[in-house]
Amino acid sequence: MDMHVLLFALFAVGAVASAVLTVTRRNPVASAMSLVAHFFMLSGLYLTLEAQFVAAVQVLVYAGAIMVLVVFVVMLLNLGNEHRLQERSSLRSVMGTLIAALFAVQVIITLLAHPTGMNAMSPQALTIGTTESIGQTLFTTYLFPFEAVSLLLLAALIGSVILAKRHVK
């Protein structure tokens, strides 16, 4: 078995396991830590797919910055009595169970299906996920949308500062 396939399978199993732990943990902090583990598993998956830049951004942005914010919010909320937050059996839980069963059937059908033989990587696969190729595409093909998003974010930042200053006396 090829090392890439073995690592991909290892990271895929780890990603599924950490995602299940994220959803099933009762403690919000333990759930957030499972989500951090899931982000690292996804980063490993990106590395096996030769997308180094995306893997680095996954670790820096999601596992770093976003999860720090999530943990701060969980700590600030200080959820006290969890018994009041539990919901009883409802249409949502029935629909969720049906959708999960449908998803499980789809996964089983996919695993039992015959492969098509189209598992060869593109000749450009080694250069697609690099910083150079992403920067080249971003600043040539997608220059206008990139600049439009940067102006939109700048306007949102200025608006939030103005709204925050309005309430300070």
N, CA, C and O of each residue as an XYZ file, in Angstrom:
676
protein
N       0.846     -1.181      0.000
C       0.000      0.000      0.000
C       0.885      1.237      0.000
O       1.885      1.295      0.716
N       0.515      2.218     -0.802
C       1.275      3.453     -0.927
C       1.182      4.269      0.368
O       0.166      4.232      1.061
N       2.242      4.996      0.681
C       2.271      5.783      1.916
C       1.229      6.901      1.894
O       0.639      7.216      2.927
N       0.995      7.512      0.706
C      -0.013      8.563      0.609
C      -1.409      8.020      0.924
O      -2.193      8.671      1.614
N      -1.707      6.847      0.425
C      -3.016      6.236      0.672
C      -3.166      5.898      2.148
O      -4.230      6.103      2.731
N      -2.107      5.382      2.748
C      -2.151      5.036      4.166
C      -2.358      6.286      5.036
O      -3.177      6.281      5.955
N      -1.607      7.355      4.737
C      -1.773      8.592      5.499
C      -3.148      9.214      5.269
O      -3.767      9.729      6.199
N      -3.622      9.162      4.022
C      -4.949      9.698      3.734
C      -6.014      8.936      4.527
O      -6.913      9.546      5.105
N      -5.913      7.613      4.554
C      -6.880      6.809      5.304
C      -6.794      7.110      6.798
O      -7.820      7.193      7.472
N      -5.583      7.271      7.318
C      -5.395      7.576      8.733
C      -6.016      8.932      9.087
O      -6.726      9.050     10.086
N      -5.745      9.952      8.265
C      -6.308     11.269      8.530
C      -7.828     11.281      8.331
O      -8.542     11.986      9.045
N      -8.317     10.508      7.371
C      -9.765     10.453      7.138
C     -10.486      9.823      8.323
O     -11.520     10.328      8.759
N      -9.954      8.733      8.841
C     -10.560      8.097     10.015
C     -10.481      9.032     11.220
O     -11.434      9.140     11.993
N      -9.344      9.704     11.376
C      -9.206     10.672     12.473
C     -10.171     11.836     12.337
O     -10.707     12.317     13.335
N     -10.399     12.297     11.103
C     -11.338     13.403     10.887
C     -12.759     12.983     11.217
O     -13.502     13.741     11.840
N     -13.140     11.794     10.809
C     -14.496     11.321     11.113
C     -14.658     11.114     12.611
O     -15.686     11.484     13.178
N     -13.659     10.529     13.255
C     -13.745     10.287     14.699
C     -13.807     11.598     15.477
O     -14.601     11.727     16.409
N     -12.980     12.571     15.104
C     -13.002     13.842     15.823
C     -14.292     14.618     15.546
O     -14.766     15.349     16.415
N     -14.868     14.469     14.344
C     -16.150     15.120     14.057
C     -17.264     14.508     14.895
O     -18.127     15.222     15.405
N     -17.244     13.187     15.037
C     -18.247     12.524     15.876
C     -18.090     12.960     17.326
O     -19.083     13.208     18.009
N     -16.855     13.056     17.802
C     -16.621     13.520     19.172
C     -17.073     14.967     19.363
O     -17.573     15.324     20.429
N     -16.901     15.798     18.337
C     -17.339     17.185     18.433
C     -18.838     17.271     18.640
O     -19.318     18.102     19.412
N     -19.570     16.425     17.963
C     -21.028     16.486     18.040
C     -21.555     15.810     19.303
O     -22.574     16.236     19.845
N     -20.885     14.772     19.779
C     -21.441     13.981     20.884
C     -20.987     14.417     22.276
O     -21.572     13.963     23.259
N     -19.985     15.266     22.405
C     -19.517     15.670     23.727
C     -20.524     16.595     24.392
O     -21.080     17.486     23.750
N     -20.754     16.379     25.678
C     -21.685     17.219     26.435
C     -21.009     18.491     26.938
O     -21.656     19.530     27.067
N     -19.729     18.413     27.219
C     -18.986     19.569     27.691
C     -18.588     20.431     26.485
O     -17.948     19.922     25.565
N     -18.948     21.720     26.465
C     -18.636     22.564     25.305
C     -17.140     22.726     25.059
O     -16.717     22.829     23.908
N     -16.336     22.750     26.113
C     -14.892     22.892     25.938
C     -14.306     21.623     25.312
O     -13.447     21.706     24.434
N     -14.763     20.458     25.756
C     -14.298     19.205     25.153
C     -14.729     19.120     23.693
O     -13.986     18.615     22.852
N     -15.917     19.608     23.396
C     -16.382     19.636     22.017
C     -15.517     20.572     21.176
O     -15.191     20.248     20.033
N     -15.144     21.715     21.718
C     -14.283     22.655     20.990
C     -12.895     22.054     20.758
O     -12.307     22.245     19.694
N     -12.375     21.337     21.737
C     -11.060     20.704     21.549
C     -11.128     19.587     20.506
O     -10.170     19.371     19.763
N     -12.242     18.888     20.451
C     -12.419     17.879     19.401
C     -12.489     18.549     18.035
O     -12.026     17.992     17.040
N     -13.066     19.734     17.990
C     -13.111     20.479     16.729
C     -11.714     20.926     16.308
O     -11.404     20.937     15.116
N     -10.876     21.291     17.262
C      -9.481     21.620     16.945
C      -8.774     20.398     16.363
O      -8.048     20.515     15.376
N      -8.982     19.229     16.966
C      -8.391     17.999     16.432
C      -8.905     17.732     15.019
O      -8.153     17.279     14.156
N     -10.181     18.013     14.786
C     -10.742     17.828     13.444
C     -10.066     18.761     12.436
O      -9.772     18.348     11.314
N      -9.820     20.000     12.824
C      -9.142     20.929     11.927
C      -7.732     20.451     11.596
O      -7.280     20.603     10.461
N      -7.035     19.875     12.572
C      -5.701     19.348     12.293
C      -5.767     18.131     11.370
O      -4.901     17.955     10.514
N      -6.780     17.301     11.540
C      -6.941     16.151     10.638
C      -7.219     16.618      9.207
O      -6.695     16.048      8.249
N      -8.046     17.656      9.071
C      -8.296     18.204      7.740
C      -7.023     18.781      7.130
O      -6.795     18.670      5.925
N      -6.207     19.391      7.962
C      -4.928     19.902      7.472
C      -4.041     18.770      6.966
O      -3.377     18.907      5.939
N      -4.032     17.659      7.686
C      -3.288     16.492      7.223
C      -3.830     15.954      5.909
O      -3.063     15.534      5.043
N      -5.154     15.966      5.757
C      -5.752     15.548      4.485
C      -5.310     16.453      3.348
O      -5.006     15.977      2.254
N      -5.272     17.764      3.602
C      -4.808     18.687      2.573
C      -3.350     18.434      2.218
O      -2.964     18.557      1.056
N      -2.543     18.086      3.204
C      -1.137     17.789      2.907
C      -0.988     16.541      2.054
O      -0.120     16.490      1.183
N      -1.815     15.543      2.287
C      -1.728     14.341      1.448
C      -2.207     14.618      0.027
O      -1.859     13.884     -0.898
N      -2.999     15.664     -0.153
C      -3.464     16.044     -1.491
C      -2.554     17.079     -2.143
O      -2.907     17.656     -3.172
N      -1.379     17.318     -1.546
C      -0.365     18.239     -2.067
C      -0.840     19.692     -2.081
O      -0.415     20.465     -2.940
N      -1.696     20.072     -1.162
C      -2.158     21.458     -1.048
C      -1.561     22.053      0.223
O      -2.241     22.189      1.240
N      -0.279     22.406      0.149
C       0.450     22.858      1.323
C      -0.073     24.181      1.856
O      -0.202     24.357      3.068
N      -0.372     25.107      0.964
C      -0.847     26.419      1.404
C      -2.190     26.310      2.111
O      -2.396     26.936      3.150
N      -3.094     25.528      1.562
C      -4.411     25.361      2.174
C      -4.269     24.698      3.543
O      -4.996     25.041      4.476
N      -3.342     23.756      3.668
C      -3.110     23.105      4.963
C      -2.591     24.102      5.993
O      -3.015     24.084      7.148
N      -1.674     24.971      5.574
C      -1.136     25.971      6.501
C      -2.216     26.972      6.914
O      -2.294     27.360      8.080
N      -3.041     27.386      5.963
C      -4.126     28.316      6.288
C      -5.146     27.643      7.202
O      -5.705     28.283      8.093
N      -5.384     26.364      6.982
C      -6.314     25.609      7.836
C      -5.856     25.642      9.295
O      -6.661     25.851     10.202
N      -4.575     25.435      9.507
C      -4.043     25.433     10.871
C      -4.035     26.840     11.455
O      -4.463     27.045     12.591
N      -3.551     27.807     10.686
C      -3.419     29.160     11.217
C      -4.769     29.831     11.465
O      -5.002     30.397     12.533
N      -5.647     29.763     10.481
C      -6.900     30.500     10.591
C      -7.918     29.754     11.434
O      -8.460     30.308     12.390
N      -8.181     28.503     11.087
C      -9.258     27.794     11.776
C      -8.823     27.251     13.130
O      -9.440     27.558     14.150
N      -7.766     26.449     13.147
C      -7.349     25.846     14.411
C      -6.779     26.888     15.358
O      -6.817     26.711     16.576
N      -6.255     27.969     14.810
C      -5.695     29.002     15.662
C      -6.707     30.059     16.039
O      -7.227     30.071     17.155
N      -6.981     30.937     15.108
C      -7.772     32.134     15.413
C      -9.229     31.826     15.708
O      -9.753     32.280     16.725
N      -9.891     31.078     14.864
C     -11.320     30.836     15.039
C     -11.583     30.055     16.326
O     -12.526     30.369     17.053
N     -10.782     29.063     16.610
C     -11.030     28.252     17.806
C     -10.743     29.022     19.087
O     -11.374     28.761     20.111
N      -9.805     29.965     19.052
C      -9.599     30.815     20.223
C     -10.865     31.614     20.500
O     -11.281     31.748     21.651
N     -11.476     32.144     19.445
C     -12.727     32.879     19.623
C     -13.836     31.979     20.141
O     -14.599     32.383     21.019
N     -13.937     30.765     19.612
C     -14.976     29.836     20.063
C     -14.797     29.504     21.543
O     -15.766     29.503     22.302
N     -13.579     29.228     21.947
C     -13.332     28.895     23.356
C     -13.621     30.099     24.253
O     -14.167     29.931     25.343
N     -13.265     31.310     23.815
C     -13.593     32.497     24.604
C     -15.100     32.668     24.751
O     -15.582     32.992     25.836
N     -15.843     32.454     23.680
C     -17.297     32.585     23.753
C     -17.887     31.532     24.682
O     -18.789     31.832     25.464
N     -17.383     30.292     24.603
C     -17.867     29.234     25.489
C     -17.588     29.600     26.940
O     -18.440     29.401     27.806
N     -16.401     30.133     27.210
C     -16.065     30.519     28.576
C     -16.900     31.713     29.043
O     -17.288     31.772     30.210
N     -17.180     32.660     28.153
C     -17.961     33.827     28.541
C     -19.428     33.490     28.772
O     -20.073     34.089     29.632
N     -19.964     32.530     28.007
C     -21.368     32.163     28.173
C     -21.630     31.520     29.521
O     -22.682     31.738     30.123
N     -20.676     30.725     30.001
C     -20.788     30.061     31.291
C     -22.135     29.356     31.417
O     -22.955     29.699     32.269
N     -22.344     28.381     30.567
C     -23.601     27.642     30.562
C     -23.734     26.885     31.873
O     -22.963     25.967     32.153
N     -24.708     27.273     32.667
C     -24.868     26.684     33.987
C     -25.670     25.403     33.980
O     -25.097     24.314     34.009
N     -26.969     25.513     33.944
C     -27.851     24.366     34.060
C     -28.129     23.800     32.671
O     -28.845     24.411     31.878
N     -27.563     22.637     32.381
C     -27.723     22.041     31.065
C     -29.054     21.308     30.924
O     -29.470     21.018     29.802
N     -29.725     21.006     32.017
C     -30.994     20.279     31.932
C     -32.084     21.143     31.298
O     -32.975     20.621     30.629
N     -32.021     22.439     31.500
C     -33.012     23.309     30.893
C     -32.799     23.434     29.387
O     -33.740     23.748     28.658
N     -31.585     23.194     28.913
C     -31.270     23.366     27.501
C     -31.599     22.140     26.663
O     -31.567     22.210     25.435
N     -31.913     21.022     27.298
C     -32.211     19.810     26.543
C     -33.603     19.896     25.951
O     -34.544     20.360     26.595
N     -33.717     19.436     24.699
C     -35.036     19.434     24.076
C     -35.577     18.019     24.029
O     -34.829     17.042     24.013
N     -36.878     17.939     24.007
C     -37.515     16.631     23.972
C     -37.605     16.153     22.534
O     -37.240     16.874     21.605
N     -38.089     14.944     22.358
C     -38.233     14.390     21.017
C     -39.184     15.263     20.204
O     -40.294     15.567     20.639
N     -38.741     15.649     19.048
C     -39.555     16.523     18.209
C     -39.353     16.144     16.749
O     -38.656     15.181     16.429
N     -39.970     16.911     15.884
C     -39.843     16.675     14.455
C     -38.395     16.835     14.008
O     -37.937     16.131     13.108
N     -37.671     17.770     14.642
C     -36.267     17.977     14.285
C     -35.418     16.746     14.548
O     -34.588     16.376     13.717
N     -35.613     16.109     15.692
C     -34.811     14.929     16.007
C     -35.172     13.755     15.098
O     -34.296     12.980     14.713
N     -36.444     13.618     14.755
C     -36.857     12.552     13.832
C     -36.260     12.790     12.453
O     -35.742     11.863     11.831
N     -36.329     14.033     11.969
C     -35.765     14.360     10.658
C     -34.246     14.187     10.658
O     -33.673     13.724      9.672
N     -33.599     14.553     11.751
C     -32.156     14.360     11.850
C     -31.780     12.895     11.793
O     -30.799     12.530     11.145
N     -32.547     12.053     12.464
C     -32.286     10.614     12.434
C     -32.490     10.054     11.028
O     -31.703      9.227     10.568
N     -33.541     10.503     10.349
C     -33.782     10.032      8.984
C     -32.687     10.473      8.028
O     -32.260      9.693      7.176
N     -32.229     11.699      8.153
C     -31.154     12.191      7.288
C     -29.856     11.458      7.583
O     -29.106     11.149      6.657
N     -29.569     11.170      8.854
C     -28.370     10.413      9.202
C     -28.436      8.996      8.632
O     -27.429      8.469      8.158
N     -29.611      8.383      8.677
C     -29.765      7.043      8.102
C     -29.586      7.074      6.587
O     -28.962      6.179      6.018
N     -30.128      8.098      5.935
C     -29.948      8.248      4.490
C     -28.477      8.440      4.140
O     -27.986      7.876      3.162
N     -27.781      9.232      4.936
C     -26.350      9.441      4.711
C     -25.570      8.136      4.893
O     -24.660      7.843      4.117
N     -25.925      7.358      5.913
C     -25.253      6.072      6.135
C     -25.479      5.128      4.958
O     -24.560      4.422      4.543
N     -26.693      5.110      4.422
C     -26.977      4.272      3.251
C     -26.136      4.731      2.056
O     -25.611      3.900      1.315
N     -26.007      6.035      1.865
C     -25.198      6.547      0.763
C     -23.729      6.175      0.920
O     -23.069      5.832     -0.061
N     -23.217      6.239      2.133
C     -21.821      5.853      2.370
C     -21.622      4.372      2.082
O     -20.625      3.994      1.468
N     -22.546      3.535      2.511
C     -22.440      2.093      2.261
C     -22.505      1.805      0.765
O     -21.737      0.982      0.267
N     -23.399      2.462      0.045
C     -23.494      2.273     -1.403
C     -22.204      2.716     -2.084
O     -21.745      2.061     -3.020
N     -21.620      3.813     -1.629
C     -20.370      4.296     -2.205
C     -19.236      3.312     -1.952
O     -18.413      3.073     -2.835
N     -19.188      2.741     -0.753
C     -18.122      1.797     -0.440
C     -18.268      0.487     -1.210
O     -17.268     -0.158     -1.522
N     -19.489      0.091     -1.516
C     -19.721     -1.157     -2.227
C     -19.699     -0.990     -3.744
O     -19.703     -1.983     -4.471
N     -19.677      0.246     -4.229
C     -19.703      0.492     -5.674
C     -18.388      0.069     -6.315
O     -17.350     -0.001     -5.657
N     -18.453     -0.202     -7.581
C     -17.257     -0.579     -8.324
C     -16.486      0.670     -8.722
O     -17.088      1.631     -9.201
N     -15.171      0.680     -8.538
C     -14.392      1.868     -8.903
C     -14.368      2.054    -10.415
O     -14.453      1.088    -11.172
N     -14.252      3.303    -10.842
C     -14.258      3.618    -12.268
C     -12.877      3.557    -12.890
O     -12.754      3.562    -14.115
N     -11.837      3.499    -12.075
C     -10.480      3.480    -12.606
C      -9.914      4.866    -12.815
O      -8.780      5.005    -13.273
N     -10.673      5.890    -12.491
C     -10.221      7.274    -12.663
C      -9.577      7.772    -11.365
O     -10.095      8.692    -10.732
N      -8.485      7.189    -10.979
C      -7.826      7.613     -9.749
C      -6.465      8.233    -10.002
O      -5.695      8.430     -9.062
N      -6.151      8.543    -11.250
C      -4.882      9.190    -11.562
C      -5.002     10.684    -11.298
O      -6.022     11.297    -11.615
N      -3.966     11.266    -10.719
C      -3.966     12.695    -10.431
C      -3.647     13.486    -11.692
O      -3.015     12.983    -12.620
N      -4.091     14.709    -11.701
C      -3.814     15.607    -12.810
C      -2.318     15.901    -12.865
O      -1.661     15.900    -11.824
N      -1.764     16.152    -14.044
C      -0.340     16.505    -14.112
C      -0.020     17.810    -13.387
O       1.123     18.029    -12.986
N      -1.010     18.671    -13.218
C      -0.789     19.942    -12.529
C      -1.065     19.852    -11.035
O      -1.056     20.878    -10.354
N      -1.305     18.677    -10.511
C      -1.710     18.522     -9.114
C      -0.633     18.993     -8.143
O      -0.963     19.450     -7.048
N       0.631     18.897     -8.507
C       1.703     19.304     -7.594
C       1.844     20.813     -7.498
O       2.386     21.319     -6.516
N       1.360     21.548     -8.509
C       1.516     23.005     -8.486
C       0.233     23.731     -8.109
O       0.273     24.942     -7.887
N      -0.894     23.049     -8.028
C      -2.166     23.735     -7.770
C      -2.231     24.283     -6.348
O      -2.707     25.401     -6.154
N      -1.777     23.546     -5.365
C      -1.925     23.965     -3.971
C      -0.781     24.786     -3.431
O      -0.742     25.046     -2.228
N       0.153     25.207     -4.262
C       1.286     25.979     -3.760
C       0.916     27.445     -3.593
O      -0.058     27.918     -4.179
N       1.685     28.150     -2.805
C       1.449     29.567     -2.571
C       1.610     30.359     -3.856
O       0.862     31.303     -4.109
N       2.582     29.977     -4.663
C       2.838     30.690     -5.913
C       1.648     30.606     -6.868
O       1.250     31.611     -7.457
N       1.087     29.418     -7.018
C      -0.034     29.276     -7.955
C      -1.291     29.966     -7.437
O      -2.052     30.536     -8.219
N      -1.516     29.918     -6.123
C      -2.681     30.606     -5.559
C      -2.531     32.116     -5.698
O      -3.486     32.802     -6.063
N      -1.343     32.636     -5.411
C      -1.095     34.070     -5.577
C      -1.188     34.502     -7.025
O      -1.738     35.563     -7.320
N      -0.662     33.702     -7.929
C      -0.731     34.019     -9.353
C      -2.175     34.096     -9.821
O      -2.544     35.027    -10.537
N      -2.990     33.138     -9.429
C      -4.403     33.128     -9.823
C      -5.168     34.262     -9.154
O      -6.015     34.902     -9.777
N      -4.866     34.505     -7.883
C      -5.585     35.531     -7.128
C      -5.320     36.919     -7.680
O      -6.239     37.734     -7.748
N      -4.077     37.213     -8.078
C      -3.742     38.560     -8.520
C      -3.764     38.736    -10.029
O      -3.395     39.801    -10.524
N      -4.187     37.723    -10.772
C      -4.378     37.894    -12.215
C      -5.839     37.669    -12.573
O      -6.520     38.602    -13.000
N      -6.320     36.468    -12.409
C      -7.681     36.129    -12.810
C      -8.722     36.757    -11.891
O      -9.742     37.260    -12.364
N      -8.476     36.733    -10.591
C      -9.466     37.184     -9.619
C      -9.051     38.474     -8.918
O      -9.342     38.645     -7.734
N      -8.378     39.383     -9.617
C      -7.915     40.618     -8.994
C      -9.082     41.522     -8.595
O      -9.103     42.043     -7.480
N     -10.049     41.712     -9.489
C     -11.174     42.599     -9.169
C     -12.012     42.071     -7.997
O     -12.302     42.845     -7.084
N     -12.421     40.779     -7.977
C     -13.173     40.305     -6.796
C     -12.357     40.394     -5.509
O     -12.912     40.665     -4.445
N     -11.049     40.168     -5.594
C     -10.197     40.262     -4.406
C     -10.192     41.681     -3.858
O     -10.318     41.878     -2.649
N     -10.049     42.667     -4.729
C     -10.040     44.059     -4.287
C     -11.425     44.490     -3.805
O     -11.533     45.274     -2.862
N     -12.484     43.987     -4.443
C     -13.841     44.333     -4.003
C     -14.102     43.798     -2.596
O     -14.698     44.493     -1.774
N     -13.663     42.577     -2.311
C     -13.845     42.003     -0.974
C     -13.017     42.776      0.045
O     -13.470     42.986      1.171
N     -11.805     43.206     -0.331
C     -10.988     43.973      0.621
C     -11.641     45.316      0.933
O     -11.593     45.761      2.080
N     -12.252     45.975     -0.058
C     -12.957     47.229      0.210
C     -14.204     47.001      1.057
O     -14.532     47.818      1.918
N     -14.895     45.899      0.813
C     -16.077     45.568      1.615
C     -15.688     45.321      3.073
O     -16.370     45.788      3.985
N     -14.599     44.592      3.292
C     -14.140     44.359      4.663
C     -13.678     45.648      5.330
O     -13.905     45.843      6.524
N     -13.035     46.527      4.572
C     -12.625     47.814      5.121
C     -13.837     48.649      5.515
O     -13.836     49.279      6.573
N     -14.872     48.662      4.675
C     -16.098     49.398      5.003
C     -16.771     48.813      6.238
O     -17.268     49.563      7.079
N     -16.796     47.489      6.364
C     -17.382     46.856      7.545
C     -16.591     47.198      8.792
O     -17.183     47.423      9.848
N     -15.274     47.243      8.702
C     -14.428     47.603      9.841
C     -14.684     49.043     10.271
O     -14.820     49.321     11.462
N     -14.748     49.954      9.312
C     -15.007     51.358      9.642
C     -16.400     51.505     10.245
O     -16.580     52.249     11.209
N     -17.380     50.808      9.691
C     -18.739     50.860     10.231
C     -18.823     50.338     11.647
O     -19.528     50.909     12.479
N     -18.113     49.257     11.935
C     -18.155     48.718     13.300
C     -17.464     49.644     14.289
O     -17.894     49.749     15.437
N     -16.403     50.313     13.865
C     -15.738     51.273     14.756
C     -16.665     52.453     15.032
O     -16.754     52.922     16.167
N     -17.354     52.934     13.999
C     -18.276     54.062     14.194
C     -19.425     53.662     15.113
O     -19.805     54.436     15.992
N     -19.987     52.462     14.925
C     -21.072     52.004     15.794
C     -20.597     51.807     17.226
O     -21.340     52.085     18.167
N     -19.372     51.334     17.403
C     -18.851     51.130     18.758
C     -18.571     52.464     19.439
O     -18.786     52.590     20.644
N     -18.103     53.446     18.708
C     -17.801     54.746     19.281
C     -19.064     55.525     19.648
O     -19.030     56.364     20.549
N     -20.161     55.262     18.971
C     -21.405     55.978     19.217
C     -21.922     55.734     20.624
O     -22.542     56.622     21.209
N     -21.679     54.525     21.197
C     -22.215     54.175     22.517
C     -21.261     54.553     23.651
O     -21.647     54.512     24.819
N     -20.027     54.919     23.324
C     -19.071     55.290     24.366
C     -19.261     56.746     24.709
O     -19.392     57.587     23.819
N     -19.279     57.060     26.026
C     -19.496     58.450     26.457
C     -18.220     59.042     26.999
O     -18.204     60.202     27.410
